[in-house]
Amino acid sequence: MAESEYSSSENASMDSDSIEDQSKQDLELQFSEDEETLVIRMFNLVGERWGLIAGRIPGRTAEEIEKYWNTRYSTSQ
């Protein structure tokens, strides 16, 4: 019985870890006004070259910028 209690508490900690990871990802997609302006300007200059754009924004990866762009400016039709 103690074993099942341990595993359920372990699962609860795993669930809270995944919730924290999701919250962290959501926070990472919050760009400052300056970052947003720079992403827009760079996109207009170089297109979808996310790595090049990320090189101009310290602390941001190409994946973060692409995800931000696609969630914010993507035109789904």
PDB file of N, CA, C and O in Angstrom:
ATOM      1  N   MET A   1       0.824  -1.192   0.000  1.00  0.00           N
ATOM      2  CA  MET A   1       0.000   0.000   0.000  1.00  0.00           C
ATOM      3  C   MET A   1       0.872   1.262   0.000  1.00  0.00           C
ATOM      4  O   MET A   1       0.536   2.246  -0.658  1.00  0.00           O
ATOM      5  N   ALA A   2       1.969   1.235   0.721  1.00  0.00           N
ATOM      6  CA  ALA A   2       2.857   2.386   0.750  1.00  0.00           C
ATOM      7  C   ALA A   2       3.442   2.630  -0.632  1.00  0.00           C
ATOM      8  O   ALA A   2       3.706   3.771  -1.011  1.00  0.00           O
ATOM      9  N   GLU A   3       3.643   1.553  -1.381  1.00  0.00           N
ATOM     10  CA  GLU A   3       4.190   1.691  -2.715  1.00  0.00           C
ATOM     11  C   GLU A   3       3.239   2.455  -3.627  1.00  0.00           C
ATOM     12  O   GLU A   3       3.683   3.313  -4.389  1.00  0.00           O
ATOM     13  N   SER A   4       1.938   2.163  -3.569  1.00  0.00           N
ATOM     14  CA  SER A   4       0.977   2.858  -4.421  1.00  0.00           C
ATOM     15  C   SER A   4       0.843   4.328  -4.013  1.00  0.00           C
ATOM     16  O   SER A   4       0.641   5.191  -4.868  1.00  0.00           O
ATOM     17  N   GLU A   5       0.952   4.614  -2.724  1.00  0.00           N
ATOM     18  CA  GLU A   5       0.906   6.007  -2.285  1.00  0.00           C
ATOM     19  C   GLU A   5       2.096   6.774  -2.838  1.00  0.00           C
ATOM     20  O   GLU A   5       1.976   7.929  -3.245  1.00  0.00           O
ATOM     21  N   TYR A   6       3.262   6.103  -2.844  1.00  0.00           N
ATOM     22  CA  TYR A   6       4.470   6.745  -3.356  1.00  0.00           C
ATOM     23  C   TYR A   6       4.320   7.045  -4.842  1.00  0.00           C
ATOM     24  O   TYR A   6       4.660   8.138  -5.296  1.00  0.00           O
ATOM     25  N   SER A   7       3.818   6.086  -5.590  1.00  0.00           N
ATOM     26  CA  SER A   7       3.721   6.293  -7.028  1.00  0.00           C
ATOM     27  C   SER A   7       2.702   7.381  -7.362  1.00  0.00           C
ATOM     28  O   SER A   7       2.903   8.137  -8.313  1.00  0.00           O
ATOM     29  N   SER A   8       1.612   7.474  -6.595  1.00  0.00           N
ATOM     30  CA  SER A   8       0.643   8.525  -6.894  1.00  0.00           C
ATOM     31  C   SER A   8       1.210   9.900  -6.555  1.00  0.00           C
ATOM     32  O   SER A   8       0.933  10.865  -7.269  1.00  0.00           O
ATOM     33  N   SER A   9       1.979  10.014  -5.508  1.00  0.00           N
ATOM     34  CA  SER A   9       2.583  11.308  -5.189  1.00  0.00           C
ATOM     35  C   SER A   9       3.666  11.638  -6.206  1.00  0.00           C
ATOM     36  O   SER A   9       3.902  12.805  -6.519  1.00  0.00           O
ATOM     37  N   GLU A  10       4.323  10.599  -6.719  1.00  0.00           N
ATOM     38  CA  GLU A  10       5.325  10.828  -7.760  1.00  0.00           C
ATOM     39  C   GLU A  10       4.648  11.326  -9.027  1.00  0.00           C
ATOM     40  O   GLU A  10       5.157  12.234  -9.684  1.00  0.00           O
ATOM     41  N   ASN A  11       3.514  10.745  -9.376  1.00  0.00           N
ATOM     42  CA  ASN A  11       2.766  11.196 -10.551  1.00  0.00           C
ATOM     43  C   ASN A  11       2.286  12.623 -10.366  1.00  0.00           C
ATOM     44  O   ASN A  11       2.287  13.400 -11.321  1.00  0.00           O
ATOM     45  N   ALA A  12       1.879  12.982  -9.166  1.00  0.00           N
ATOM     46  CA  ALA A  12       1.422  14.347  -8.901  1.00  0.00           C
ATOM     47  C   ALA A  12       2.563  15.329  -9.116  1.00  0.00           C
ATOM     48  O   ALA A  12       2.350  16.415  -9.655  1.00  0.00           O
ATOM     49  N   SER A  13       3.779  14.958  -8.699  1.00  0.00           N
ATOM     50  CA  SER A  13       4.902  15.867  -8.896  1.00  0.00           C
ATOM     51  C   SER A  13       5.245  15.967 -10.374  1.00  0.00           C
ATOM     52  O   SER A  13       5.658  17.028 -10.840  1.00  0.00           O
ATOM     53  N   MET A  14       5.077  14.869 -11.123  1.00  0.00           N
ATOM     54  CA  MET A  14       5.316  14.922 -12.558  1.00  0.00           C
ATOM     55  C   MET A  14       4.302  15.840 -13.232  1.00  0.00           C
ATOM     56  O   MET A  14       4.657  16.600 -14.133  1.00  0.00           O
ATOM     57  N   ASP A  15       3.036  15.775 -12.802  1.00  0.00           N
ATOM     58  CA  ASP A  15       2.007  16.631 -13.363  1.00  0.00           C
ATOM     59  C   ASP A  15       2.303  18.098 -13.095  1.00  0.00           C
ATOM     60  O   ASP A  15       2.125  18.939 -13.977  1.00  0.00           O
ATOM     61  N   SER A  16       2.751  18.411 -11.888  1.00  0.00           N
ATOM     62  CA  SER A  16       3.056  19.804 -11.570  1.00  0.00           C
ATOM     63  C   SER A  16       4.264  20.286 -12.366  1.00  0.00           C
ATOM     64  O   SER A  16       4.340  21.460 -12.730  1.00  0.00           O
ATOM     65  N   ASP A  17       5.219  19.375 -12.641  1.00  0.00           N
ATOM     66  CA  ASP A  17       6.366  19.749 -13.465  1.00  0.00           C
ATOM     67  C   ASP A  17       5.924  20.102 -14.879  1.00  0.00           C
ATOM     68  O   ASP A  17       6.403  21.077 -15.458  1.00  0.00           O
ATOM     69  N   SER A  18       5.004  19.303 -15.440  1.00  0.00           N
ATOM     70  CA  SER A  18       4.545  19.590 -16.803  1.00  0.00           C
ATOM     71  C   SER A  18       3.746  20.886 -16.837  1.00  0.00           C
ATOM     72  O   SER A  18       3.809  21.614 -17.827  1.00  0.00           O
ATOM     73  N   ILE A  19       3.001  21.190 -15.789  1.00  0.00           N
ATOM     74  CA  ILE A  19       2.267  22.448 -15.706  1.00  0.00           C
ATOM     75  C   ILE A  19       3.254  23.616 -15.639  1.00  0.00           C
ATOM     76  O   ILE A  19       3.059  24.641 -16.291  1.00  0.00           O
ATOM     77  N   GLU A  20       4.312  23.451 -14.846  1.00  0.00           N
ATOM     78  CA  GLU A  20       5.320  24.500 -14.751  1.00  0.00           C
ATOM     79  C   GLU A  20       6.016  24.700 -16.089  1.00  0.00           C
ATOM     80  O   GLU A  20       6.299  25.836 -16.472  1.00  0.00           O
ATOM     81  N   ASP A  21       6.301  23.603 -16.815  1.00  0.00           N
ATOM     82  CA  ASP A  21       6.928  23.725 -18.125  1.00  0.00           C
ATOM     83  C   ASP A  21       6.034  24.479 -19.091  1.00  0.00           C
ATOM     84  O   ASP A  21       6.513  25.328 -19.843  1.00  0.00           O
ATOM     85  N   GLN A  22       4.733  24.181 -19.081  1.00  0.00           N
ATOM     86  CA  GLN A  22       3.792  24.861 -19.966  1.00  0.00           C
ATOM     87  C   GLN A  22       3.718  26.346 -19.622  1.00  0.00           C
ATOM     88  O   GLN A  22       3.695  27.190 -20.518  1.00  0.00           O
ATOM     89  N   SER A  23       3.681  26.668 -18.327  1.00  0.00           N
ATOM     90  CA  SER A  23       3.639  28.069 -17.909  1.00  0.00           C
ATOM     91  C   SER A  23       4.909  28.790 -18.345  1.00  0.00           C
ATOM     92  O   SER A  23       4.864  29.944 -18.770  1.00  0.00           O
ATOM     93  N   LYS A  24       6.033  28.103 -18.237  1.00  0.00           N
ATOM     94  CA  LYS A  24       7.304  28.690 -18.638  1.00  0.00           C
ATOM     95  C   LYS A  24       7.299  28.974 -20.134  1.00  0.00           C
ATOM     96  O   LYS A  24       7.779  30.021 -20.569  1.00  0.00           O
ATOM     97  N   GLN A  25       6.755  28.038 -20.934  1.00  0.00           N
ATOM     98  CA  GLN A  25       6.686  28.249 -22.369  1.00  0.00           C
ATOM     99  C   GLN A  25       5.782  29.425 -22.700  1.00  0.00           C
ATOM    100  O   GLN A  25       6.097  30.214 -23.592  1.00  0.00           O
ATOM    101  N   ASP A  26       4.668  29.554 -22.000  1.00  0.00           N
ATOM    102  CA  ASP A  26       3.764  30.674 -22.235  1.00  0.00           C
ATOM    103  C   ASP A  26       4.449  31.996 -21.924  1.00  0.00           C
ATOM    104  O   ASP A  26       4.276  32.974 -22.652  1.00  0.00           O
ATOM    105  N   LEU A  27       5.225  32.030 -20.845  1.00  0.00           N
ATOM    106  CA  LEU A  27       5.928  33.254 -20.476  1.00  0.00           C
ATOM    107  C   LEU A  27       6.983  33.612 -21.506  1.00  0.00           C
ATOM    108  O   LEU A  27       7.218  34.790 -21.778  1.00  0.00           O
ATOM    109  N   GLU A  28       7.622  32.595 -22.081  1.00  0.00           N
ATOM    110  CA  GLU A  28       8.659  32.854 -23.066  1.00  0.00           C
ATOM    111  C   GLU A  28       8.091  33.494 -24.323  1.00  0.00           C
ATOM    112  O   GLU A  28       8.810  34.194 -25.036  1.00  0.00           O
ATOM    113  N   LEU A  29       6.832  33.269 -24.603  1.00  0.00           N
ATOM    114  CA  LEU A  29       6.218  33.845 -25.783  1.00  0.00           C
ATOM    115  C   LEU A  29       5.770  35.282 -25.574  1.00  0.00           C
ATOM    116  O   LEU A  29       5.244  35.911 -26.492  1.00  0.00           O
ATOM    117  N   GLN A  30       5.971  35.796 -24.394  1.00  0.00           N
ATOM    118  CA  GLN A  30       5.660  37.194 -24.139  1.00  0.00           C
ATOM    119  C   GLN A  30       6.866  38.031 -24.553  1.00  0.00           C
ATOM    120  O   GLN A  30       7.898  38.039 -23.883  1.00  0.00           O
ATOM    121  N   PHE A  31       6.716  38.714 -25.640  1.00  0.00           N
ATOM    122  CA  PHE A  31       7.796  39.538 -26.161  1.00  0.00           C
ATOM    123  C   PHE A  31       7.555  40.977 -25.751  1.00  0.00           C
ATOM    124  O   PHE A  31       6.416  41.435 -25.662  1.00  0.00           O
ATOM    125  N   SER A  32       8.650  41.681 -25.505  1.00  0.00           N
ATOM    126  CA  SER A  32       8.518  43.108 -25.191  1.00  0.00           C
ATOM    127  C   SER A  32       8.117  43.848 -26.467  1.00  0.00           C
ATOM    128  O   SER A  32       8.192  43.306 -27.569  1.00  0.00           O
ATOM    129  N   GLU A  33       7.699  45.071 -26.292  1.00  0.00           N
ATOM    130  CA  GLU A  33       7.300  45.884 -27.442  1.00  0.00           C
ATOM    131  C   GLU A  33       8.477  46.079 -28.398  1.00  0.00           C
ATOM    132  O   GLU A  33       8.302  46.045 -29.616  1.00  0.00           O
ATOM    133  N   ASP A  34       9.672  46.284 -27.848  1.00  0.00           N
ATOM    134  CA  ASP A  34      10.863  46.458 -28.683  1.00  0.00           C
ATOM    135  C   ASP A  34      11.184  45.180 -29.461  1.00  0.00           C
ATOM    136  O   ASP A  34      11.528  45.231 -30.642  1.00  0.00           O
ATOM    137  N   GLU A  35      11.066  44.026 -28.776  1.00  0.00           N
ATOM    138  CA  GLU A  35      11.327  42.756 -29.455  1.00  0.00           C
ATOM    139  C   GLU A  35      10.325  42.532 -30.588  1.00  0.00           C
ATOM    140  O   GLU A  35      10.696  42.112 -31.685  1.00  0.00           O
ATOM    141  N   GLU A  36       9.071  42.812 -30.312  1.00  0.00           N
ATOM    142  CA  GLU A  36       8.033  42.627 -31.318  1.00  0.00           C
ATOM    143  C   GLU A  36       8.294  43.507 -32.541  1.00  0.00           C
ATOM    144  O   GLU A  36       8.182  43.052 -33.680  1.00  0.00           O
ATOM    145  N   THR A  37       8.639  44.757 -32.295  1.00  0.00           N
ATOM    146  CA  THR A  37       8.944  45.679 -33.386  1.00  0.00           C
ATOM    147  C   THR A  37      10.121  45.180 -34.204  1.00  0.00           C
ATOM    148  O   THR A  37      10.100  45.236 -35.434  1.00  0.00           O
ATOM    149  N   LEU A  38      11.146  44.693 -33.523  1.00  0.00           N
ATOM    150  CA  LEU A  38      12.323  44.190 -34.216  1.00  0.00           C
ATOM    151  C   LEU A  38      12.003  42.949 -35.040  1.00  0.00           C
ATOM    152  O   LEU A  38      12.483  42.807 -36.164  1.00  0.00           O
ATOM    153  N   VAL A  39      11.199  42.058 -34.489  1.00  0.00           N
ATOM    154  CA  VAL A  39      10.807  40.849 -35.223  1.00  0.00           C
ATOM    155  C   VAL A  39      10.052  41.241 -36.493  1.00  0.00           C
ATOM    156  O   VAL A  39      10.314  40.695 -37.565  1.00  0.00           O
ATOM    157  N   ILE A  40       9.132  42.171 -36.379  1.00  0.00           N
ATOM    158  CA  ILE A  40       8.349  42.607 -37.545  1.00  0.00           C
ATOM    159  C   ILE A  40       9.269  43.215 -38.600  1.00  0.00           C
ATOM    160  O   ILE A  40       9.178  42.880 -39.781  1.00  0.00           O
ATOM    161  N   ARG A  41      10.144  44.100 -38.170  1.00  0.00           N
ATOM    162  CA  ARG A  41      11.050  44.765 -39.118  1.00  0.00           C
ATOM    163  C   ARG A  41      11.977  43.761 -39.783  1.00  0.00           C
ATOM    164  O   ARG A  41      12.192  43.813 -40.994  1.00  0.00           O
ATOM    165  N   MET A  42      12.527  42.850 -38.990  1.00  0.00           N
ATOM    166  CA  MET A  42      13.432  41.840 -39.549  1.00  0.00           C
ATOM    167  C   MET A  42      12.690  40.898 -40.488  1.00  0.00           C
ATOM    168  O   MET A  42      13.224  40.515 -41.530  1.00  0.00           O
ATOM    169  N   PHE A  43      11.461  40.520 -40.129  1.00  0.00           N
ATOM    170  CA  PHE A  43      10.677  39.648 -40.998  1.00  0.00           C
ATOM    171  C   PHE A  43      10.443  40.316 -42.348  1.00  0.00           C
ATOM    172  O   PHE A  43      10.524  39.667 -43.391  1.00  0.00           O
ATOM    173  N   ASN A  44      10.152  41.614 -42.324  1.00  0.00           N
ATOM    174  CA  ASN A  44       9.931  42.346 -43.573  1.00  0.00           C
ATOM    175  C   ASN A  44      11.197  42.412 -44.419  1.00  0.00           C
ATOM    176  O   ASN A  44      11.125  42.490 -45.646  1.00  0.00           O
ATOM    177  N   LEU A  45      12.351  42.380 -43.766  1.00  0.00           N
ATOM    178  CA  LEU A  45      13.620  42.438 -44.494  1.00  0.00           C
ATOM    179  C   LEU A  45      14.088  41.077 -44.993  1.00  0.00           C
ATOM    180  O   LEU A  45      14.517  40.949 -46.140  1.00  0.00           O
ATOM    181  N   VAL A  46      14.008  40.058 -44.137  1.00  0.00           N
ATOM    182  CA  VAL A  46      14.635  38.768 -44.467  1.00  0.00           C
ATOM    183  C   VAL A  46      13.654  37.612 -44.578  1.00  0.00           C
ATOM    184  O   VAL A  46      14.051  36.501 -44.930  1.00  0.00           O
ATOM    185  N   GLY A  47      12.385  37.849 -44.285  1.00  0.00           N
ATOM    186  CA  GLY A  47      11.398  36.782 -44.382  1.00  0.00           C
ATOM    187  C   GLY A  47      11.505  35.801 -43.225  1.00  0.00           C
ATOM    188  O   GLY A  47      11.818  36.178 -42.096  1.00  0.00           O
ATOM    189  N   GLU A  48      11.243  34.549 -43.526  1.00  0.00           N
ATOM    190  CA  GLU A  48      11.176  33.527 -42.480  1.00  0.00           C
ATOM    191  C   GLU A  48      12.541  32.942 -42.119  1.00  0.00           C
ATOM    192  O   GLU A  48      12.665  31.737 -41.900  1.00  0.00           O
ATOM    193  N   ARG A  49      13.533  33.770 -42.059  1.00  0.00           N
ATOM    194  CA  ARG A  49      14.876  33.320 -41.661  1.00  0.00           C
ATOM    195  C   ARG A  49      15.006  33.542 -40.153  1.00  0.00           C
ATOM    196  O   ARG A  49      15.664  34.474 -39.689  1.00  0.00           O
ATOM    197  N   TRP A  50      14.351  32.646 -39.409  1.00  0.00           N
ATOM    198  CA  TRP A  50      14.195  32.796 -37.960  1.00  0.00           C
ATOM    199  C   TRP A  50      15.529  32.840 -37.231  1.00  0.00           C
ATOM    200  O   TRP A  50      15.678  33.574 -36.253  1.00  0.00           O
ATOM    201  N   GLY A  51      16.493  32.069 -37.693  1.00  0.00           N
ATOM    202  CA  GLY A  51      17.815  32.069 -37.059  1.00  0.00           C
ATOM    203  C   GLY A  51      18.494  33.424 -37.174  1.00  0.00           C
ATOM    204  O   GLY A  51      19.128  33.895 -36.230  1.00  0.00           O
ATOM    205  N   LEU A  52      18.357  34.037 -38.325  1.00  0.00           N
ATOM    206  CA  LEU A  52      18.929  35.368 -38.540  1.00  0.00           C
ATOM    207  C   LEU A  52      18.249  36.397 -37.644  1.00  0.00           C
ATOM    208  O   LEU A  52      18.906  37.262 -37.064  1.00  0.00           O
ATOM    209  N   ILE A  53      16.930  36.294 -37.538  1.00  0.00           N
ATOM    210  CA  ILE A  53      16.180  37.208 -36.667  1.00  0.00           C
ATOM    211  C   ILE A  53      16.564  36.980 -35.210  1.00  0.00           C
ATOM    212  O   ILE A  53      16.752  37.937 -34.459  1.00  0.00           O
ATOM    213  N   ALA A  54      16.680  35.712 -34.809  1.00  0.00           N
ATOM    214  CA  ALA A  54      17.035  35.383 -33.417  1.00  0.00           C
ATOM    215  C   ALA A  54      18.420  35.904 -33.060  1.00  0.00           C
ATOM    216  O   ALA A  54      18.682  36.239 -31.905  1.00  0.00           O
ATOM    217  N   GLY A  55      19.294  35.971 -34.035  1.00  0.00           N
ATOM    218  CA  GLY A  55      20.642  36.495 -33.792  1.00  0.00           C
ATOM    219  C   GLY A  55      20.649  37.960 -33.390  1.00  0.00           C
ATOM    220  O   GLY A  55      21.627  38.449 -32.823  1.00  0.00           O
ATOM    221  N   ARG A  56      19.572  38.653 -33.678  1.00  0.00           N
ATOM    222  CA  ARG A  56      19.467  40.082 -33.340  1.00  0.00           C
ATOM    223  C   ARG A  56      18.758  40.334 -32.015  1.00  0.00           C
ATOM    224  O   ARG A  56      18.717  41.462 -31.523  1.00  0.00           O
ATOM    225  N   ILE A  57      18.196  39.255 -31.440  1.00  0.00           N
ATOM    226  CA  ILE A  57      17.460  39.417 -30.183  1.00  0.00           C
ATOM    227  C   ILE A  57      18.105  38.533 -29.117  1.00  0.00           C
ATOM    228  O   ILE A  57      17.878  37.323 -29.106  1.00  0.00           O
ATOM    229  N   PRO A  58      18.890  39.105 -28.236  1.00  0.00           N
ATOM    230  CA  PRO A  58      19.572  38.307 -27.209  1.00  0.00           C
ATOM    231  C   PRO A  58      18.594  37.508 -26.348  1.00  0.00           C
ATOM    232  O   PRO A  58      17.574  38.034 -25.902  1.00  0.00           O
ATOM    233  N   GLY A  59      18.912  36.247 -26.123  1.00  0.00           N
ATOM    234  CA  GLY A  59      18.105  35.403 -25.254  1.00  0.00           C
ATOM    235  C   GLY A  59      16.932  34.736 -25.942  1.00  0.00           C
ATOM    236  O   GLY A  59      16.167  34.024 -25.291  1.00  0.00           O
ATOM    237  N   ARG A  60      16.768  34.944 -27.241  1.00  0.00           N
ATOM    238  CA  ARG A  60      15.665  34.328 -27.976  1.00  0.00           C
ATOM    239  C   ARG A  60      16.223  33.328 -28.982  1.00  0.00           C
ATOM    240  O   ARG A  60      17.253  33.566 -29.614  1.00  0.00           O
ATOM    241  N   THR A  61      15.522  32.206 -29.117  1.00  0.00           N
ATOM    242  CA  THR A  61      15.917  31.201 -30.091  1.00  0.00           C
ATOM    243  C   THR A  61      15.075  31.353 -31.345  1.00  0.00           C
ATOM    244  O   THR A  61      14.027  31.999 -31.335  1.00  0.00           O
ATOM    245  N   ALA A  62      15.547  30.754 -32.413  1.00  0.00           N
ATOM    246  CA  ALA A  62      14.796  30.782 -33.665  1.00  0.00           C
ATOM    247  C   ALA A  62      13.437  30.121 -33.489  1.00  0.00           C
ATOM    248  O   ALA A  62      12.443  30.579 -34.052  1.00  0.00           O
ATOM    249  N   GLU A  63      13.392  29.046 -32.707  1.00  0.00           N
ATOM    250  CA  GLU A  63      12.128  28.335 -32.477  1.00  0.00           C
ATOM    251  C   GLU A  63      11.123  29.209 -31.731  1.00  0.00           C
ATOM    252  O   GLU A  63       9.937  29.213 -32.058  1.00  0.00           O
ATOM    253  N   GLU A  64      11.599  29.951 -30.729  1.00  0.00           N
ATOM    254  CA  GLU A  64      10.712  30.847 -29.978  1.00  0.00           C
ATOM    255  C   GLU A  64      10.129  31.928 -30.887  1.00  0.00           C
ATOM    256  O   GLU A  64       8.940  32.242 -30.822  1.00  0.00           O
ATOM    257  N   ILE A  65      10.975  32.480 -31.721  1.00  0.00           N
ATOM    258  CA  ILE A  65      10.530  33.559 -32.594  1.00  0.00           C
ATOM    259  C   ILE A  65       9.549  33.039 -33.636  1.00  0.00           C
ATOM    260  O   ILE A  65       8.539  33.683 -33.921  1.00  0.00           O
ATOM    261  N   GLU A  66       9.845  31.874 -34.201  1.00  0.00           N
ATOM    262  CA  GLU A  66       8.931  31.297 -35.182  1.00  0.00           C
ATOM    263  C   GLU A  66       7.575  30.970 -34.551  1.00  0.00           C
ATOM    264  O   GLU A  66       6.526  31.238 -35.137  1.00  0.00           O
ATOM    265  N   LYS A  67       7.613  30.390 -33.352  1.00  0.00           N
ATOM    266  CA  LYS A  67       6.360  30.061 -32.663  1.00  0.00           C
ATOM    267  C   LYS A  67       5.579  31.343 -32.343  1.00  0.00           C
ATOM    268  O   LYS A  67       4.364  31.396 -32.532  1.00  0.00           O
ATOM    269  N   TYR A  68       6.268  32.353 -31.867  1.00  0.00           N
ATOM    270  CA  TYR A  68       5.622  33.638 -31.575  1.00  0.00           C
ATOM    271  C   TYR A  68       4.987  34.204 -32.835  1.00  0.00           C
ATOM    272  O   TYR A  68       3.832  34.632 -32.818  1.00  0.00           O
ATOM    273  N   TRP A  69       5.745  34.207 -33.930  1.00  0.00           N
ATOM    274  CA  TRP A  69       5.242  34.764 -35.176  1.00  0.00           C
ATOM    275  C   TRP A  69       4.007  33.998 -35.653  1.00  0.00           C
ATOM    276  O   TRP A  69       3.006  34.596 -36.049  1.00  0.00           O
ATOM    277  N   ASN A  70       4.092  32.674 -35.609  1.00  0.00           N
ATOM    278  CA  ASN A  70       2.986  31.859 -36.109  1.00  0.00           C
ATOM    279  C   ASN A  70       1.739  31.972 -35.252  1.00  0.00           C
ATOM    280  O   ASN A  70       0.627  31.887 -35.774  1.00  0.00           O
ATOM    281  N   THR A  71       1.896  32.162 -33.953  1.00  0.00           N
ATOM    282  CA  THR A  71       0.720  32.313 -33.097  1.00  0.00           C
ATOM    283  C   THR A  71       0.161  33.735 -33.155  1.00  0.00           C
ATOM    284  O   THR A  71      -1.035  33.942 -32.948  1.00  0.00           O
ATOM    285  N   ARG A  72       1.007  34.694 -33.430  1.00  0.00           N
ATOM    286  CA  ARG A  72       0.576  36.084 -33.412  1.00  0.00           C
ATOM    287  C   ARG A  72       0.149  36.601 -34.781  1.00  0.00           C
ATOM    288  O   ARG A  72      -0.845  37.319 -34.891  1.00  0.00           O
ATOM    289  N   TYR A  73       0.893  36.244 -35.820  1.00  0.00           N
ATOM    290  CA  TYR A  73       0.683  36.869 -37.123  1.00  0.00           C
ATOM    291  C   TYR A  73       0.303  35.910 -38.241  1.00  0.00           C
ATOM    292  O   TYR A  73       0.097  36.337 -39.377  1.00  0.00           O
ATOM    293  N   SER A  74       0.207  34.636 -37.937  1.00  0.00           N
ATOM    294  CA  SER A  74      -0.136  33.658 -38.963  1.00  0.00           C
ATOM    295  C   SER A  74      -1.536  33.906 -39.492  1.00  0.00           C
ATOM    296  O   SER A  74      -2.454  34.204 -38.728  1.00  0.00           O
ATOM    297  N   THR A  75      -1.696  33.783 -40.801  1.00  0.00           N
ATOM    298  CA  THR A  75      -3.017  33.942 -41.410  1.00  0.00           C
ATOM    299  C   THR A  75      -3.510  32.570 -41.835  1.00  0.00           C
ATOM    300  O   THR A  75      -3.095  32.044 -42.868  1.00  0.00           O
ATOM    301  N   SER A  76      -4.392  31.996 -41.037  1.00  0.00           N
ATOM    302  CA  SER A  76      -4.965  30.687 -41.343  1.00  0.00           C
ATOM    303  C   SER A  76      -6.191  30.866 -42.227  1.00  0.00           C
ATOM    304  O   SER A  76      -7.111  31.616 -41.901  1.00  0.00           O
ATOM    305  N   GLN A  77      -6.180  30.170 -43.335  1.00  0.00           N
ATOM    306  CA  GLN A  77      -7.333  30.274 -44.233  1.00  0.00           C
ATOM    307  C   GLN A  77      -7.824  28.921 -44.611  1.00  0.00           C
ATOM    308  O   GLN A  77      -8.791  28.803 -45.364  1.00  0.00           O
TER     309      GLN A  77
END
